[in-house]
Amino acid sequence: MDVLALAASILLARPPMEAILSAAALKPFAKILQTLNKVGEDLYIQARVNKLVLSTVNASRSAFVLVTLQPAFFDSYSAKRNADDQGPIRCHVLLKPLLNIFRAKASTTTIESCRLSLPTAITSTATDQDRLIITLHCKHGITKTHKLHYAPTDPLTALYTKNACRNKWTISSKLSHDWVNCFWHRLEEITLGCGRDYMRLKSFSEDAQAEDPTSRSLQTELQVDTNDFDLFSVQHDVHLTISLKDFKTVLSFADAMNQPVSAYFDHAGSPIIFTITQPPDVFTADFVLASLRPPDEEDDDLGTSGGASMRTSQQAIPSQQYPTQQQQSHPTQEPDADDDDEVLPSSPQPQRRGIHAPSTGDVTHVSATPFRDEEEVIGPTPPRRAYE
């Protein structure tokens, strides 16, 4: 009886979420936080029973990043369901204070392990409630503890299927990281032109059609050999205009993690999804960027939205009508999606110039699915670990 009572007390004392990072995993974890910080200011955390999901969205809601860390990324990972709604533990914290903890320490050799935890009301003191606790175990028995306030929140979610996109390509990060170095650093947008047998990157500027030639900005075009791609499958000519800054963030992250980058897209005006994955089952990063629909594009091209269309739940922000401007697809806070679905955002709030989604004629499909976890609790990570 005493043994059962002891086991029950240990189970109750376990934090709802606990993740332990090895010293080797700190550097990639810090790079993930740096990349998220380049896009948004808030970090949304979902501690699901079988993975840790980190996401953020930029202020203009034209770029969304979703990073999924599998248990193999950690030395140990465990998570419980939320006691209130039996869903995953959800909260958000400010990215900059969290990043400051790992910015300099990830490259040092003094840290032996890092522990991330969300304590319960049972195990926490008054000063630990509503705090993300980061404990750094260093050499010579030194322990550093950081406590960061968090707030409960709904996740940023929407549904899409990358595999349903009609066009896709994959290329090594060693070949792609120099693409953007050819373009002017003050350029805001870039156009990706793809066809069955070609790939071009071209600078985009609204004054390119100015009547006075001297007032036009520098135009740059880069031709990429399709033989350089590991996979290149484009069904028809597509020209997508996206943010150059966000595109740089994608390529920089792929190069830092030394992993290939894949793109999934349909037509101009629909979002483009960049995916960077470290196999087997270590992490996956999805970058969802809104694109500009050319004003002279025919409406026939928008007849079908394919797998890259935004499909948000019914609680999305209502659309606003702008007679002279196109609407933009953005992320919004939504109920949890099924684990089998992938996540990306959408809701119109055109604040950032030049990045828009399809016009109001391209109706997004509304759907919402309840959250479903596969297991009640995930215990210690299996013996196979990504970072030893």
Residue pairs with C-beta under 8 A, 6 or more apart in sequence:
12 120
12 122
12 123
13 122
13 123
14 78
14 80
14 123
15 117
15 118
15 119
15 120
15 123
16 47
16 79
16 80
16 82
16 89
16 118
16 119
16 120
17 47
17 52
17 78
17 79
17 80
17 89
17 116
17 117
17 118
18 76
18 77
18 78
18 79
18 115
18 116
18 117
18 118
19 52
19 74
19 76
19 77
19 78
19 115
19 116
19 117
20 74
20 75
20 76
20 77
20 113
20 114
20 115
20 116
21 29
21 74
21 75
21 113
21 114
21 115
21 116
22 74
22 75
22 113
22 385
22 387
22 388
23 109
23 111
23 112
23 113
24 387
24 388
25 73
25 74
25 75
25 386
25 387
26 102
26 105
26 106
26 111
26 114
27 106
27 107
28 257
28 283
28 387
29 73
29 102
29 106
29 114
30 99
30 102
30 103
30 105
30 106
31 106
31 253
31 256
31 257
32 54
32 67
32 69
32 283
32 285
33 43
33 95
33 98
33 99
33 102
34 99
34 103
35 65
35 249
35 252
35 253
35 285
36 43
36 54
36 55
36 56
36 65
36 67
36 95
37 56
37 95
37 96
37 99
38 249
39 56
39 57
39 58
39 63
39 64
39 65
39 246
39 249
40 56
40 57
40 58
40 59
40 65
40 95
41 56
41 59
41 94
41 95
41 96
42 56
42 92
42 93
42 94
42 95
43 54
43 55
43 56
43 92
43 93
43 94
43 95
43 98
44 54
44 55
44 56
44 90
44 91
44 92
44 153
44 155
44 156
45 52
45 53
45 54
45 89
45 90
45 91
45 92
45 93
45 132
45 150
46 52
46 53
46 54
46 55
46 88
46 89
46 90
46 155
46 336
47 53
47 79
47 88
47 89
47 90
47 118
48 79
48 88
48 339
48 373
49 79
49 80
49 81
49 88
49 373
49 374
49 375
49 376
49 377
49 378
50 70
50 71
50 339
50 373
50 374
50 375
50 378
51 68
51 69
51 70
51 71
52 68
52 69
52 73
52 74
52 77
52 79
53 66
53 67
53 68
53 69
53 88
53 155
53 343
54 66
54 67
54 68
54 69
55 64
55 65
55 66
55 67
55 155
55 156
55 343
56 64
56 65
56 95
57 63
57 64
57 65
57 156
57 330
57 331
57 345
58 64
58 246
58 352
59 351
59 352
60 330
60 349
60 351
60 352
60 355
61 328
61 330
61 331
61 332
61 345
61 347
61 349
61 351
61 352
62 243
62 246
62 289
62 290
62 328
62 330
62 352
62 355
63 243
63 246
63 287
63 288
63 289
63 290
64 156
64 287
64 288
64 331
64 344
64 345
65 285
65 286
65 287
65 288
66 285
66 286
66 288
66 342
66 343
66 344
67 283
67 284
67 285
67 286
68 283
68 284
68 285
69 282
69 283
70 281
70 282
70 283
71 77
71 378
71 381
71 382
72 280
72 281
72 282
72 381
72 382
72 384
72 385
72 386
73 282
73 283
73 386
73 387
74 381
74 385
75 113
75 381
75 385
76 380
76 381
77 378
77 380
77 381
78 377
78 378
78 379
78 380
79 88
79 89
79 377
79 378
80 89
80 376
80 377
81 87
81 88
81 373
81 376
82 88
82 89
82 90
87 336
87 371
87 373
88 336
88 371
88 373
89 118
90 152
90 153
90 154
90 155
90 336
91 118
91 132
91 150
91 151
91 152
91 153
92 150
92 151
92 153
93 132
93 148
93 149
93 150
93 151
94 148
97 148
98 132
98 134
98 148
101 134
101 136
101 146
105 111
105 136
110 138
110 139
110 142
111 136
111 137
111 138
111 139
112 137
112 138
112 139
113 136
113 137
114 134
114 135
114 136
114 137
115 133
115 134
115 135
115 137
116 132
116 133
116 134
117 132
117 133
117 135
118 132
118 133
118 150
119 128
119 129
119 131
119 133
121 129
124 131
127 147
128 147
130 149
130 150
130 151
131 147
131 148
131 149
131 150
132 147
132 148
132 149
132 150
133 145
133 146
133 147
133 148
134 145
134 146
134 147
134 148
135 143
135 144
135 145
135 146
136 143
136 144
136 145
136 146
137 143
138 144
153 333
154 333
154 334
154 335
155 333
155 334
155 336
155 343
156 331
156 332
156 333
156 334
156 343
156 345
157 313
157 333
157 334
157 335
157 336
157 337
157 343
157 345
158 310
158 311
158 312
158 313
158 331
158 332
158 334
158 337
158 343
158 344
158 345
158 346
159 311
159 312
159 337
159 341
159 342
159 343
159 367
159 369
160 273
160 307
160 308
160 309
160 310
160 311
160 341
160 342
160 344
161 307
161 341
161 342
162 168
162 264
162 273
162 275
162 286
162 307
162 308
162 342
163 264
163 307
164 306
164 307
164 308
165 264
165 265
165 266
165 273
165 306
165 307
165 308
166 235
166 236
166 266
166 306
166 307
167 194
167 233
167 234
167 235
167 236
167 238
167 264
167 265
167 266
168 231
168 233
168 234
168 262
168 263
168 264
168 265
169 194
169 199
169 229
169 231
169 232
169 233
169 234
169 262
169 263
170 229
170 230
170 231
170 232
170 260
170 261
170 262
170 263
171 228
171 229
171 230
171 260
171 261
172 228
172 230
172 260
173 251
173 254
173 255
173 257
173 258
173 259
173 260
173 261
173 276
174 255
175 228
176 251
176 254
176 255
176 261
177 251
177 252
177 254
177 255
179 201
179 222
179 224
179 251
180 190
180 244
180 247
180 248
180 251
182 201
182 220
182 222
183 190
183 201
183 203
183 220
183 222
183 244
184 203
184 217
184 218
184 220
187 203
187 204
187 205
187 217
187 244
188 204
188 243
188 244
188 245
188 353
188 354
189 204
189 205
189 241
189 242
189 243
189 244
189 292
189 354
189 355
190 201
190 202
190 203
190 204
190 241
190 242
190 243
190 244
190 247
191 201
191 202
191 203
191 204
191 239
191 240
191 241
192 199
192 200
192 201
192 238
192 239
192 240
192 241
192 242
192 272
193 199
193 200
193 201
193 202
193 237
193 238
193 239
194 200
194 234
194 237
194 238
194 239
194 240
194 265
195 234
195 236
195 237
195 238
196 234
196 235
196 236
197 226
198 223
198 226
199 223
199 224
199 225
199 226
199 229
199 232
200 221
200 222
200 223
200 224
201 221
201 222
201 224
202 219
202 220
202 221
202 222
203 217
203 218
203 219
203 220
203 221
204 241
204 292
204 354
205 216
205 217
205 219
206 354
207 215
207 216
207 217
208 216
208 217
208 219
210 216
226 232
230 260
231 262
238 265
238 266
238 267
238 268
239 268
239 294
240 265
240 268
240 272
240 291
240 292
241 268
241 291
241 292
241 294
241 354
241 355
242 272
242 289
242 290
242 291
242 292
242 355
243 289
243 352
243 354
243 355
246 287
246 289
247 289
249 287
250 261
250 274
250 276
250 287
250 289
251 261
253 276
253 285
253 287
254 260
254 261
254 276
257 276
257 278
259 276
259 277
259 278
260 276
261 274
261 275
261 276
262 274
262 275
262 276
262 277
263 272
263 273
263 274
263 275
264 272
264 273
264 274
264 275
264 307
264 308
265 271
265 272
265 273
265 291
265 308
266 305
266 306
266 307
266 308
266 309
267 301
267 302
267 306
268 291
268 292
268 293
268 294
268 297
268 301
269 291
269 292
269 293
269 297
269 302
269 326
269 356
269 357
269 358
269 359
269 362
270 291
270 305
270 306
270 308
270 309
270 357
270 358
271 288
271 289
271 290
271 291
271 308
271 309
271 310
271 329
271 344
271 346
271 357
272 288
272 289
272 291
272 308
273 286
273 287
273 288
273 289
273 308
273 344
274 286
274 287
274 289
275 284
275 285
275 286
275 287
276 284
276 285
276 287
277 283
277 284
277 285
278 284
278 386
282 386
286 342
286 343
286 344
288 331
288 344
288 345
289 355
290 328
290 329
290 330
290 355
290 356
290 357
291 355
291 356
291 357
292 326
292 354
292 355
292 356
293 326
293 356
293 357
293 358
293 359
299 361
302 358
302 359
302 361
302 362
305 358
305 362
305 364
305 365
309 362
309 364
309 365
310 329
310 344
310 345
310 346
310 357
310 364
311 346
311 364
311 365
311 366
311 367
312 332
312 334
312 345
312 346
312 347
312 364
312 366
313 334
313 335
313 366
313 367
313 368
314 366
314 368
315 332
315 333
315 334
315 335
315 368
316 332
316 334
316 346
316 347
316 366
317 332
317 347
317 348
317 349
319 327
319 348
319 360
320 327
320 348
320 349
320 350
321 360
322 350
325 350
325 356
326 350
326 356
326 357
326 358
326 359
327 348
327 350
327 356
327 357
327 358
327 359
327 360
328 348
328 349
328 350
328 352
328 355
328 356
328 357
329 345
329 346
329 347
329 348
329 357
329 358
329 364
330 345
330 346
330 347
330 348
330 349
330 357
331 344
331 345
331 346
331 347
332 345
332 346
332 347
334 368
335 368
335 370
335 371
336 370
336 371
337 343
337 369
337 371
338 369
338 370
338 371
338 372
339 371
339 372
339 373
339 374
341 369
346 357
346 364
348 357
350 356
